[in-house]
Amino acid sequence: MASGSPSARSFPQAVAAATRGFRHAARTQRHFRAQLVIAAAALLFAAWAGLGLVELAVLLVTVGLVLGLELLNTAVEMLTDLVHPDHGDTAAAVKDVSAAAVLTSAVLASCVGGLIFLPRLRALAPAVAHGAPTVLSLLCLMVLVADVLVKNRPPHG
């Protein structure tokens, strides 16, 4: 980390620090990795479905909200472990409330996804029903490959 106070960092240094944080979360947090895969699948489906700009913007904001809150939850949990290594009732409550924020955003994202994608799926029901096993198989394969790649990555020093 650069010397001096965090406010004295240049913009490129701040972006580099944020990138390190993102990579750390992606390497160490399986829920974040799962949410990245879900976000990628939703955005690929959005591209395939030909979403309009407003729908795409709503989807992007929702995805960003979930990922951002998961990153914040990770930071809160790490800080809580640092401040309260004994894992008492207060530390558990802090972690639970932080996790509830992520869950709330994930439920919101599911509702938004349903509102955006279900009408398109109904219109494509026959084609989707025919290709659904292939799509589900590919999604499962993506999740497995992503998990294996992250688990087999050498530790960052």
Sequence and secondary structure as in RCSB ss.txt:
>XXXX:A:sequence
MASGSPSARSFPQAVAAATRGFRHAARTQRHFRAQLVIAAAALLFAAWAGLGLVELAVLLVTVGLVLGLELLNTA
VEMLTDLVHPDHGDTAAAVKDVSAAAVLTSAVLASCVGGLIFLPRLRALAPAVAHGAPTVLSLLCLMVLVADVLV
KNRPPHG
>XXXX:A:secstr
  SS GGG  HHHHHHHHHHHHHHHHHH HHHHHHHHHHHHHHHHHHHHT  HHHHHHHHHHHHHHHHHHHHHHH
HHHHHHHH TT  HHHHHHHHHHHHHHHHHHHHHHHHHHHHHHHHHHHTHHHHHHHHHHHHHHHHHHHHHHHHHH
HTS    
